[in-house]
């Protein structure tokens, strides 16, 4: 997904071996955290590769915020 689709997440790991010239490579595992500090996604946003966010399927659940009726 596009990183701007989840504006509440913040980048925790800035720099180090998994950082390219323009941003995170996404090769070091989860580097994006929710408000409580739990790492829930991996951001790949260096200029030499894809610009995308991968949500961790073990830590992220999808649900209908409007309360769908069946």
LUMLUMDREN-2810 file (N, C-alpha, C; in Angstrom, 1 decimal):
<atoms>
<atom><aa>X</aa><ch>A</ch><at>N</at><xx>0.8</xx><yy>-1.2</yy><zz>0.0</zz></atom>
<atom><aa>X</aa><ch>A</ch><at>CA</at><xx>0.0</xx><yy>0.0</yy><zz>0.0</zz></atom>
<atom><aa>X</aa><ch>A</ch><at>C</at><xx>0.9</xx><yy>1.2</yy><zz>0.0</zz></atom>
<atom><aa>X</aa><ch>A</ch><at>N</at><xx>0.3</xx><yy>2.4</yy><zz>-0.3</zz></atom>
<atom><aa>X</aa><ch>A</ch><at>CA</at><xx>1.1</xx><yy>3.6</yy><zz>-0.3</zz></atom>
<atom><aa>X</aa><ch>A</ch><at>C</at><xx>1.2</xx><yy>4.1</yy><zz>1.1</zz></atom>
<atom><aa>X</aa><ch>A</ch><at>N</at><xx>2.4</xx><yy>4.5</yy><zz>1.5</zz></atom>
<atom><aa>X</aa><ch>A</ch><at>CA</at><xx>2.7</xx><yy>5.0</yy><zz>2.9</zz></atom>
<atom><aa>X</aa><ch>A</ch><at>C</at><xx>1.7</xx><yy>6.1</yy><zz>3.3</zz></atom>
<atom><aa>X</aa><ch>A</ch><at>N</at><xx>1.3</xx><yy>6.9</yy><zz>2.5</zz></atom>
<atom><aa>X</aa><ch>A</ch><at>CA</at><xx>0.4</xx><yy>8.0</yy><zz>2.8</zz></atom>
<atom><aa>X</aa><ch>A</ch><at>C</at><xx>-1.0</xx><yy>7.6</yy><zz>3.1</zz></atom>
<atom><aa>X</aa><ch>A</ch><at>N</at><xx>-1.3</xx><yy>6.3</yy><zz>2.8</zz></atom>
<atom><aa>X</aa><ch>A</ch><at>CA</at><xx>-2.6</xx><yy>5.7</yy><zz>3.2</zz></atom>
<atom><aa>X</aa><ch>A</ch><at>C</at><xx>-2.7</xx><yy>5.4</yy><zz>4.7</zz></atom>
<atom><aa>X</aa><ch>A</ch><at>N</at><xx>-1.6</xx><yy>5.4</yy><zz>5.4</zz></atom>
<atom><aa>X</aa><ch>A</ch><at>CA</at><xx>-1.6</xx><yy>5.2</yy><zz>6.8</zz></atom>
<atom><aa>X</aa><ch>A</ch><at>C</at><xx>-0.8</xx><yy>6.3</yy><zz>7.5</zz></atom>
<atom><aa>X</aa><ch>A</ch><at>N</at><xx>-1.4</xx><yy>7.5</yy><zz>7.6</zz></atom>
<atom><aa>X</aa><ch>A</ch><at>CA</at><xx>-0.6</xx><yy>8.6</yy><zz>8.2</zz></atom>
<atom><aa>X</aa><ch>A</ch><at>C</at><xx>-0.3</xx><yy>8.5</yy><zz>9.7</zz></atom>
<atom><aa>X</aa><ch>A</ch><at>N</at><xx>-1.0</xx><yy>7.6</yy><zz>10.4</zz></atom>
<atom><aa>X</aa><ch>A</ch><at>CA</at><xx>-0.8</xx><yy>7.5</yy><zz>11.8</zz></atom>
<atom><aa>X</aa><ch>A</ch><at>C</at><xx>0.5</xx><yy>6.7</yy><zz>12.2</zz></atom>
<atom><aa>X</aa><ch>A</ch><at>N</at><xx>1.0</xx><yy>6.0</yy><zz>11.2</zz></atom>
<atom><aa>X</aa><ch>A</ch><at>CA</at><xx>2.3</xx><yy>5.2</yy><zz>11.5</zz></atom>
<atom><aa>X</aa><ch>A</ch><at>C</at><xx>3.5</xx><yy>6.2</yy><zz>11.4</zz></atom>
<atom><aa>X</aa><ch>A</ch><at>N</at><xx>4.5</xx><yy>5.9</yy><zz>12.2</zz></atom>
<atom><aa>X</aa><ch>A</ch><at>CA</at><xx>5.7</xx><yy>6.7</yy><zz>12.2</zz></atom>
<atom><aa>X</aa><ch>A</ch><at>C</at><xx>6.9</xx><yy>5.8</yy><zz>12.0</zz></atom>
<atom><aa>X</aa><ch>A</ch><at>N</at><xx>7.9</xx><yy>6.3</yy><zz>11.4</zz></atom>
<atom><aa>X</aa><ch>A</ch><at>CA</at><xx>9.2</xx><yy>5.6</yy><zz>11.1</zz></atom>
<atom><aa>X</aa><ch>A</ch><at>C</at><xx>10.0</xx><yy>5.6</yy><zz>12.4</zz></atom>
<atom><aa>X</aa><ch>A</ch><at>N</at><xx>10.4</xx><yy>4.4</yy><zz>12.8</zz></atom>
<atom><aa>X</aa><ch>A</ch><at>CA</at><xx>11.2</xx><yy>4.4</yy><zz>14.1</zz></atom>
<atom><aa>X</aa><ch>A</ch><at>C</at><xx>12.7</xx><yy>4.2</yy><zz>13.8</zz></atom>
<atom><aa>X</aa><ch>A</ch><at>N</at><xx>13.1</xx><yy>3.4</yy><zz>12.8</zz></atom>
<atom><aa>X</aa><ch>A</ch><at>CA</at><xx>14.5</xx><yy>3.1</yy><zz>12.5</zz></atom>
<atom><aa>X</aa><ch>A</ch><at>C</at><xx>15.0</xx><yy>4.0</yy><zz>11.4</zz></atom>
<atom><aa>X</aa><ch>A</ch><at>N</at><xx>15.7</xx><yy>5.0</yy><zz>11.8</zz></atom>
<atom><aa>X</aa><ch>A</ch><at>CA</at><xx>16.2</xx><yy>6.0</yy><zz>10.8</zz></atom>
<atom><aa>X</aa><ch>A</ch><at>C</at><xx>17.8</xx><yy>5.9</yy><zz>10.8</zz></atom>
<atom><aa>X</aa><ch>A</ch><at>N</at><xx>18.3</xx><yy>5.4</yy><zz>9.7</zz></atom>
<atom><aa>X</aa><ch>A</ch><at>CA</at><xx>19.7</xx><yy>5.2</yy><zz>9.5</zz></atom>
<atom><aa>X</aa><ch>A</ch><at>C</at><xx>20.1</xx><yy>3.8</yy><zz>9.7</zz></atom>
<atom><aa>X</aa><ch>A</ch><at>N</at><xx>21.4</xx><yy>3.5</yy><zz>9.7</zz></atom>
<atom><aa>X</aa><ch>A</ch><at>CA</at><xx>21.9</xx><yy>2.2</yy><zz>9.9</zz></atom>
<atom><aa>X</aa><ch>A</ch><at>C</at><xx>22.1</xx><yy>1.5</yy><zz>8.5</zz></atom>
<atom><aa>X</aa><ch>A</ch><at>N</at><xx>22.4</xx><yy>0.2</yy><zz>8.6</zz></atom>
<atom><aa>X</aa><ch>A</ch><at>CA</at><xx>22.7</xx><yy>-0.6</yy><zz>7.4</zz></atom>
<atom><aa>X</aa><ch>A</ch><at>C</at><xx>21.6</xx><yy>-0.8</yy><zz>6.5</zz></atom>
<atom><aa>X</aa><ch>A</ch><at>N</at><xx>20.3</xx><yy>-0.6</yy><zz>6.9</zz></atom>
<atom><aa>X</aa><ch>A</ch><at>CA</at><xx>19.2</xx><yy>-0.8</yy><zz>6.0</zz></atom>
<atom><aa>X</aa><ch>A</ch><at>C</at><xx>18.6</xx><yy>0.5</yy><zz>5.6</zz></atom>
<atom><aa>X</aa><ch>A</ch><at>N</at><xx>19.4</xx><yy>1.5</yy><zz>5.4</zz></atom>
<atom><aa>X</aa><ch>A</ch><at>CA</at><xx>19.0</xx><yy>2.8</yy><zz>5.0</zz></atom>
<atom><aa>X</aa><ch>A</ch><at>C</at><xx>19.8</xx><yy>3.2</yy><zz>3.7</zz></atom>
<atom><aa>X</aa><ch>A</ch><at>N</at><xx>19.1</xx><yy>3.6</yy><zz>2.7</zz></atom>
<atom><aa>X</aa><ch>A</ch><at>CA</at><xx>19.7</xx><yy>4.0</yy><zz>1.4</zz></atom>
<atom><aa>X</aa><ch>A</ch><at>C</at><xx>20.0</xx><yy>5.5</yy><zz>1.5</zz></atom>
<atom><aa>X</aa><ch>A</ch><at>N</at><xx>20.3</xx><yy>6.0</yy><zz>0.3</zz></atom>
<atom><aa>X</aa><ch>A</ch><at>CA</at><xx>20.7</xx><yy>7.5</yy><zz>0.3</zz></atom>
<atom><aa>X</aa><ch>A</ch><at>C</at><xx>19.5</xx><yy>8.4</yy><zz>0.5</zz></atom>
<atom><aa>X</aa><ch>A</ch><at>N</at><xx>18.3</xx><yy>7.9</yy><zz>0.3</zz></atom>
<atom><aa>X</aa><ch>A</ch><at>CA</at><xx>17.1</xx><yy>8.7</yy><zz>0.4</zz></atom>
<atom><aa>X</aa><ch>A</ch><at>C</at><xx>16.0</xx><yy>8.3</yy><zz>1.4</zz></atom>
<atom><aa>X</aa><ch>A</ch><at>N</at><xx>16.2</xx><yy>7.1</yy><zz>1.9</zz></atom>
<atom><aa>X</aa><ch>A</ch><at>CA</at><xx>15.2</xx><yy>6.5</yy><zz>2.8</zz></atom>
<atom><aa>X</aa><ch>A</ch><at>C</at><xx>15.4</xx><yy>5.1</yy><zz>3.1</zz></atom>
<atom><aa>X</aa><ch>A</ch><at>N</at><xx>14.5</xx><yy>4.4</yy><zz>3.9</zz></atom>
<atom><aa>X</aa><ch>A</ch><at>CA</at><xx>14.7</xx><yy>3.1</yy><zz>4.2</zz></atom>
<atom><aa>X</aa><ch>A</ch><at>C</at><xx>14.6</xx><yy>2.1</yy><zz>3.0</zz></atom>
<atom><aa>X</aa><ch>A</ch><at>N</at><xx>15.4</xx><yy>1.1</yy><zz>3.1</zz></atom>
<atom><aa>X</aa><ch>A</ch><at>CA</at><xx>15.4</xx><yy>0.1</yy><zz>2.0</zz></atom>
<atom><aa>X</aa><ch>A</ch><at>C</at><xx>14.2</xx><yy>-0.9</yy><zz>2.1</zz></atom>
<atom><aa>X</aa><ch>A</ch><at>N</at><xx>13.8</xx><yy>-1.1</yy><zz>3.4</zz></atom>
<atom><aa>X</aa><ch>A</ch><at>CA</at><xx>12.8</xx><yy>-2.1</yy><zz>3.6</zz></atom>
<atom><aa>X</aa><ch>A</ch><at>C</at><xx>13.3</xx><yy>-3.5</yy><zz>3.8</zz></atom>
<atom><aa>X</aa><ch>A</ch><at>N</at><xx>14.6</xx><yy>-3.7</yy><zz>3.8</zz></atom>
<atom><aa>X</aa><ch>A</ch><at>CA</at><xx>15.3</xx><yy>-5.0</yy><zz>3.9</zz></atom>
<atom><aa>X</aa><ch>A</ch><at>C</at><xx>15.5</xx><yy>-5.4</yy><zz>5.4</zz></atom>
<atom><aa>X</aa><ch>A</ch><at>N</at><xx>15.4</xx><yy>-4.5</yy><zz>6.3</zz></atom>
<atom><aa>X</aa><ch>A</ch><at>CA</at><xx>15.6</xx><yy>-4.8</yy><zz>7.7</zz></atom>
<atom><aa>X</aa><ch>A</ch><at>C</at><xx>14.5</xx><yy>-5.2</yy><zz>8.5</zz></atom>
<atom><aa>X</aa><ch>A</ch><at>N</at><xx>13.3</xx><yy>-5.4</yy><zz>7.9</zz></atom>
<atom><aa>X</aa><ch>A</ch><at>CA</at><xx>12.1</xx><yy>-5.8</yy><zz>8.7</zz></atom>
<atom><aa>X</aa><ch>A</ch><at>C</at><xx>11.3</xx><yy>-4.6</yy><zz>9.1</zz></atom>
<atom><aa>X</aa><ch>A</ch><at>N</at><xx>10.4</xx><yy>-4.9</yy><zz>10.0</zz></atom>
<atom><aa>X</aa><ch>A</ch><at>CA</at><xx>9.5</xx><yy>-3.8</yy><zz>10.4</zz></atom>
<atom><aa>X</aa><ch>A</ch><at>C</at><xx>10.2</xx><yy>-2.6</yy><zz>10.9</zz></atom>
<atom><aa>X</aa><ch>A</ch><at>N</at><xx>9.8</xx><yy>-1.4</yy><zz>10.4</zz></atom>
<atom><aa>X</aa><ch>A</ch><at>CA</at><xx>10.4</xx><yy>-0.1</yy><zz>10.8</zz></atom>
<atom><aa>X</aa><ch>A</ch><at>C</at><xx>9.4</xx><yy>1.0</yy><zz>11.0</zz></atom>
<atom><aa>X</aa><ch>A</ch><at>N</at><xx>8.1</xx><yy>0.6</yy><zz>10.9</zz></atom>
<atom><aa>X</aa><ch>A</ch><at>CA</at><xx>7.0</xx><yy>1.6</yy><zz>11.1</zz></atom>
<atom><aa>X</aa><ch>A</ch><at>C</at><xx>6.2</xx><yy>1.1</yy><zz>12.3</zz></atom>
<atom><aa>X</aa><ch>A</ch><at>N</at><xx>5.9</xx><yy>2.1</yy><zz>13.2</zz></atom>
<atom><aa>X</aa><ch>A</ch><at>CA</at><xx>5.1</xx><yy>1.8</yy><zz>14.4</zz></atom>
<atom><aa>X</aa><ch>A</ch><at>C</at><xx>3.8</xx><yy>2.6</yy><zz>14.5</zz></atom>
<atom><aa>X</aa><ch>A</ch><at>N</at><xx>2.9</xx><yy>2.0</yy><zz>15.2</zz></atom>
<atom><aa>X</aa><ch>A</ch><at>CA</at><xx>1.6</xx><yy>2.6</yy><zz>15.5</zz></atom>
<atom><aa>X</aa><ch>A</ch><at>C</at><xx>1.8</xx><yy>3.6</yy><zz>16.7</zz></atom>
<atom><aa>X</aa><ch>A</ch><at>N</at><xx>0.8</xx><yy>4.2</yy><zz>17.1</zz></atom>
<atom><aa>X</aa><ch>A</ch><at>CA</at><xx>0.8</xx><yy>5.2</yy><zz>18.2</zz></atom>
<atom><aa>X</aa><ch>A</ch><at>C</at><xx>1.3</xx><yy>4.6</yy><zz>19.5</zz></atom>
<atom><aa>X</aa><ch>A</ch><at>N</at><xx>1.1</xx><yy>3.3</yy><zz>19.8</zz></atom>
<atom><aa>X</aa><ch>A</ch><at>CA</at><xx>1.5</xx><yy>2.7</yy><zz>21.0</zz></atom>
<atom><aa>X</aa><ch>A</ch><at>C</at><xx>3.0</xx><yy>2.2</yy><zz>21.0</zz></atom>
<atom><aa>X</aa><ch>A</ch><at>N</at><xx>3.6</xx><yy>2.3</yy><zz>19.8</zz></atom>
<atom><aa>X</aa><ch>A</ch><at>CA</at><xx>5.0</xx><yy>2.0</yy><zz>19.7</zz></atom>
<atom><aa>X</aa><ch>A</ch><at>C</at><xx>5.3</xx><yy>0.6</yy><zz>19.1</zz></atom>
<atom><aa>X</aa><ch>A</ch><at>N</at><xx>4.2</xx><yy>-0.2</yy><zz>18.8</zz></atom>
<atom><aa>X</aa><ch>A</ch><at>CA</at><xx>4.4</xx><yy>-1.6</yy><zz>18.3</zz></atom>
<atom><aa>X</aa><ch>A</ch><at>C</at><xx>4.8</xx><yy>-1.5</yy><zz>16.8</zz></atom>
<atom><aa>X</aa><ch>A</ch><at>N</at><xx>5.8</xx><yy>-2.2</yy><zz>16.4</zz></atom>
<atom><aa>X</aa><ch>A</ch><at>CA</at><xx>6.2</xx><yy>-2.2</yy><zz>15.0</zz></atom>
<atom><aa>X</aa><ch>A</ch><at>C</at><xx>5.2</xx><yy>-3.1</yy><zz>14.2</zz></atom>
<atom><aa>X</aa><ch>A</ch><at>N</at><xx>4.5</xx><yy>-2.5</yy><zz>13.2</zz></atom>
<atom><aa>X</aa><ch>A</ch><at>CA</at><xx>3.5</xx><yy>-3.2</yy><zz>12.5</zz></atom>
<atom><aa>X</aa><ch>A</ch><at>C</at><xx>3.6</xx><yy>-3.2</yy><zz>11.0</zz></atom>
<atom><aa>X</aa><ch>A</ch><at>N</at><xx>4.6</xx><yy>-2.5</yy><zz>10.5</zz></atom>
<atom><aa>X</aa><ch>A</ch><at>CA</at><xx>4.8</xx><yy>-2.5</yy><zz>9.0</zz></atom>
<atom><aa>X</aa><ch>A</ch><at>C</at><xx>6.2</xx><yy>-2.2</yy><zz>8.6</zz></atom>
<atom><aa>X</aa><ch>A</ch><at>N</at><xx>6.5</xx><yy>-2.5</yy><zz>7.4</zz></atom>
<atom><aa>X</aa><ch>A</ch><at>CA</at><xx>7.8</xx><yy>-2.2</yy><zz>6.8</zz></atom>
<atom><aa>X</aa><ch>A</ch><at>C</at><xx>7.7</xx><yy>-1.2</yy><zz>5.7</zz></atom>
<atom><aa>X</aa><ch>A</ch><at>N</at><xx>8.4</xx><yy>-0.1</yy><zz>5.8</zz></atom>
<atom><aa>X</aa><ch>A</ch><at>CA</at><xx>8.4</xx><yy>0.9</yy><zz>4.7</zz></atom>
<atom><aa>X</aa><ch>A</ch><at>C</at><xx>9.7</xx><yy>0.7</yy><zz>3.9</zz></atom>
<atom><aa>X</aa><ch>A</ch><at>N</at><xx>9.5</xx><yy>0.7</yy><zz>2.6</zz></atom>
<atom><aa>X</aa><ch>A</ch><at>CA</at><xx>10.5</xx><yy>0.7</yy><zz>1.6</zz></atom>
<atom><aa>X</aa><ch>A</ch><at>C</at><xx>10.3</xx><yy>2.0</yy><zz>0.8</zz></atom>
<atom><aa>X</aa><ch>A</ch><at>N</at><xx>11.3</xx><yy>3.0</yy><zz>1.0</zz></atom>
<atom><aa>X</aa><ch>A</ch><at>CA</at><xx>11.1</xx><yy>4.3</yy><zz>0.4</zz></atom>
<atom><aa>X</aa><ch>A</ch><at>C</at><xx>12.4</xx><yy>4.9</yy><zz>0.0</zz></atom>
<atom><aa>X</aa><ch>A</ch><at>N</at><xx>13.3</xx><yy>4.1</yy><zz>-0.5</zz></atom>
<atom><aa>X</aa><ch>A</ch><at>CA</at><xx>14.6</xx><yy>4.7</yy><zz>-1.0</zz></atom>
<atom><aa>X</aa><ch>A</ch><at>C</at><xx>14.3</xx><yy>5.1</yy><zz>-2.5</zz></atom>
<atom><aa>X</aa><ch>A</ch><at>N</at><xx>15.1</xx><yy>6.0</yy><zz>-3.0</zz></atom>
<atom><aa>X</aa><ch>A</ch><at>CA</at><xx>14.9</xx><yy>6.4</yy><zz>-4.4</zz></atom>
<atom><aa>X</aa><ch>A</ch><at>C</at><xx>15.3</xx><yy>5.4</yy><zz>-5.4</zz></atom>
<atom><aa>X</aa><ch>A</ch><at>N</at><xx>16.0</xx><yy>4.3</yy><zz>-5.0</zz></atom>
<atom><aa>X</aa><ch>A</ch><at>CA</at><xx>16.5</xx><yy>3.3</yy><zz>-5.9</zz></atom>
<atom><aa>X</aa><ch>A</ch><at>C</at><xx>15.6</xx><yy>2.1</yy><zz>-6.0</zz></atom>
<atom><aa>X</aa><ch>A</ch><at>N</at><xx>14.5</xx><yy>2.1</yy><zz>-5.3</zz></atom>
<atom><aa>X</aa><ch>A</ch><at>CA</at><xx>13.5</xx><yy>1.0</yy><zz>-5.3</zz></atom>
<atom><aa>X</aa><ch>A</ch><at>C</at><xx>12.1</xx><yy>1.4</yy><zz>-5.2</zz></atom>
<atom><aa>X</aa><ch>A</ch><at>N</at><xx>11.3</xx><yy>0.5</yy><zz>-4.8</zz></atom>
<atom><aa>X</aa><ch>A</ch><at>CA</at><xx>9.8</xx><yy>0.8</yy><zz>-4.7</zz></atom>
<atom><aa>X</aa><ch>A</ch><at>C</at><xx>9.6</xx><yy>1.7</yy><zz>-3.5</zz></atom>
<atom><aa>X</aa><ch>A</ch><at>N</at><xx>8.4</xx><yy>2.4</yy><zz>-3.6</zz></atom>
<atom><aa>X</aa><ch>A</ch><at>CA</at><xx>8.0</xx><yy>3.3</yy><zz>-2.5</zz></atom>
<atom><aa>X</aa><ch>A</ch><at>C</at><xx>6.7</xx><yy>2.7</yy><zz>-2.0</zz></atom>
<atom><aa>X</aa><ch>A</ch><at>N</at><xx>6.8</xx><yy>1.8</yy><zz>-1.0</zz></atom>
<atom><aa>X</aa><ch>A</ch><at>CA</at><xx>5.6</xx><yy>1.1</yy><zz>-0.6</zz></atom>
<atom><aa>X</aa><ch>A</ch><at>C</at><xx>5.7</xx><yy>0.7</yy><zz>0.9</zz></atom>
<atom><aa>X</aa><ch>A</ch><at>N</at><xx>4.5</xx><yy>0.4</yy><zz>1.4</zz></atom>
<atom><aa>X</aa><ch>A</ch><at>CA</at><xx>4.4</xx><yy>0.0</yy><zz>2.8</zz></atom>
<atom><aa>X</aa><ch>A</ch><at>C</at><xx>3.8</xx><yy>-1.4</yy><zz>2.9</zz></atom>
<atom><aa>X</aa><ch>A</ch><at>N</at><xx>4.4</xx><yy>-2.3</yy><zz>3.6</zz></atom>
<atom><aa>X</aa><ch>A</ch><at>CA</at><xx>3.9</xx><yy>-3.7</yy><zz>3.8</zz></atom>
<atom><aa>X</aa><ch>A</ch><at>C</at><xx>3.5</xx><yy>-3.9</yy><zz>5.2</zz></atom>
<atom><aa>X</aa><ch>A</ch><at>N</at><xx>2.2</xx><yy>-4.1</yy><zz>5.4</zz></atom>
<atom><aa>X</aa><ch>A</ch><at>CA</at><xx>1.7</xx><yy>-4.3</yy><zz>6.8</zz></atom>
<atom><aa>X</aa><ch>A</ch><at>C</at><xx>2.0</xx><yy>-5.8</yy><zz>7.2</zz></atom>
<atom><aa>X</aa><ch>A</ch><at>N</at><xx>2.3</xx><yy>-6.0</yy><zz>8.4</zz></atom>
<atom><aa>X</aa><ch>A</ch><at>CA</at><xx>2.6</xx><yy>-7.3</yy><zz>9.0</zz></atom>
<atom><aa>X</aa><ch>A</ch><at>C</at><xx>1.3</xx><yy>-8.0</yy><zz>9.2</zz></atom>
<atom><aa>X</aa><ch>A</ch><at>N</at><xx>1.1</xx><yy>-9.1</yy><zz>8.6</zz></atom>
<atom><aa>X</aa><ch>A</ch><at>CA</at><xx>-0.2</xx><yy>-9.8</yy><zz>8.7</zz></atom>
<atom><aa>X</aa><ch>A</ch><at>C</at><xx>-0.5</xx><yy>-10.4</yy><zz>10.1</zz></atom>
<atom><aa>X</aa><ch>A</ch><at>N</at><xx>0.6</xx><yy>-10.6</yy><zz>10.9</zz></atom>
<atom><aa>X</aa><ch>A</ch><at>CA</at><xx>0.4</xx><yy>-11.1</yy><zz>12.2</zz></atom>
<atom><aa>X</aa><ch>A</ch><at>C</at><xx>0.0</xx><yy>-10.0</yy><zz>13.2</zz></atom>
<atom><aa>X</aa><ch>A</ch><at>N</at><xx>0.3</xx><yy>-8.8</yy><zz>12.9</zz></atom>
<atom><aa>X</aa><ch>A</ch><at>CA</at><xx>0.0</xx><yy>-7.7</yy><zz>13.8</zz></atom>
<atom><aa>X</aa><ch>A</ch><at>C</at><xx>-1.1</xx><yy>-6.7</yy><zz>13.4</zz></atom>
<atom><aa>X</aa><ch>A</ch><at>N</at><xx>-1.6</xx><yy>-6.9</yy><zz>12.2</zz></atom>
<atom><aa>X</aa><ch>A</ch><at>CA</at><xx>-2.6</xx><yy>-6.0</yy><zz>11.6</zz></atom>
<atom><aa>X</aa><ch>A</ch><at>C</at><xx>-3.8</xx><yy>-6.7</yy><zz>11.2</zz></atom>
<atom><aa>X</aa><ch>A</ch><at>N</at><xx>-5.0</xx><yy>-6.2</yy><zz>11.6</zz></atom>
<atom><aa>X</aa><ch>A</ch><at>CA</at><xx>-6.3</xx><yy>-6.8</yy><zz>11.2</zz></atom>
<atom><aa>X</aa><ch>A</ch><at>C</at><xx>-7.1</xx><yy>-5.7</yy><zz>10.5</zz></atom>
<atom><aa>X</aa><ch>A</ch><at>N</at><xx>-7.9</xx><yy>-6.2</yy><zz>9.6</zz></atom>
<atom><aa>X</aa><ch>A</ch><at>CA</at><xx>-8.8</xx><yy>-5.3</yy><zz>8.9</zz></atom>
<atom><aa>X</aa><ch>A</ch><at>C</at><xx>-10.2</xx><yy>-5.4</yy><zz>9.5</zz></atom>
<atom><aa>X</aa><ch>A</ch><at>N</at><xx>-10.9</xx><yy>-4.3</yy><zz>9.6</zz></atom>
<atom><aa>X</aa><ch>A</ch><at>CA</at><xx>-12.3</xx><yy>-4.4</yy><zz>10.1</zz></atom>
<atom><aa>X</aa><ch>A</ch><at>C</at><xx>-13.0</xx><yy>-3.2</yy><zz>9.6</zz></atom>
<atom><aa>X</aa><ch>A</ch><at>N</at><xx>-14.3</xx><yy>-3.4</yy><zz>9.6</zz></atom>
<atom><aa>X</aa><ch>A</ch><at>CA</at><xx>-15.2</xx><yy>-2.3</yy><zz>9.1</zz></atom>
<atom><aa>X</aa><ch>A</ch><at>C</at><xx>-15.5</xx><yy>-1.3</yy><zz>10.2</zz></atom>
<atom><aa>X</aa><ch>A</ch><at>N</at><xx>-15.1</xx><yy>-0.1</yy><zz>10.1</zz></atom>
<atom><aa>X</aa><ch>A</ch><at>CA</at><xx>-15.3</xx><yy>0.9</yy><zz>11.2</zz></atom>
<atom><aa>X</aa><ch>A</ch><at>C</at><xx>-16.7</xx><yy>1.4</yy><zz>11.2</zz></atom>
<atom><aa>X</aa><ch>A</ch><at>N</at><xx>-17.5</xx><yy>1.1</yy><zz>10.2</zz></atom>
<atom><aa>X</aa><ch>A</ch><at>CA</at><xx>-18.9</xx><yy>1.5</yy><zz>10.2</zz></atom>
<atom><aa>X</aa><ch>A</ch><at>C</at><xx>-19.8</xx><yy>0.5</yy><zz>10.8</zz></atom>
<atom><aa>X</aa><ch>A</ch><at>N</at><xx>-19.3</xx><yy>-0.7</yy><zz>11.1</zz></atom>
<atom><aa>X</aa><ch>A</ch><at>CA</at><xx>-20.2</xx><yy>-1.7</yy><zz>11.7</zz></atom>
<atom><aa>X</aa><ch>A</ch><at>C</at><xx>-21.1</xx><yy>-2.3</yy><zz>10.7</zz></atom>
<atom><aa>X</aa><ch>A</ch><at>N</at><xx>-20.7</xx><yy>-3.1</yy><zz>9.8</zz></atom>
<atom><aa>X</aa><ch>A</ch><at>CA</at><xx>-21.5</xx><yy>-3.6</yy><zz>8.8</zz></atom>
<atom><aa>X</aa><ch>A</ch><at>C</at><xx>-22.6</xx><yy>-4.5</yy><zz>9.4</zz></atom>
<atom><aa>X</aa><ch>A</ch><at>N</at><xx>-23.8</xx><yy>-4.5</yy><zz>8.8</zz></atom>
<atom><aa>X</aa><ch>A</ch><at>CA</at><xx>-24.9</xx><yy>-5.3</yy><zz>9.3</zz></atom>
<atom><aa>X</aa><ch>A</ch><at>C</at><xx>-25.1</xx><yy>-6.4</yy><zz>8.3</zz></atom>
<atom><aa>X</aa><ch>A</ch><at>N</at><xx>-25.3</xx><yy>-7.6</yy><zz>8.8</zz></atom>
<atom><aa>X</aa><ch>A</ch><at>CA</at><xx>-25.5</xx><yy>-8.8</yy><zz>8.0</zz></atom>
<atom><aa>X</aa><ch>A</ch><at>C</at><xx>-26.9</xx><yy>-9.3</yy><zz>8.1</zz></atom>
</atoms>
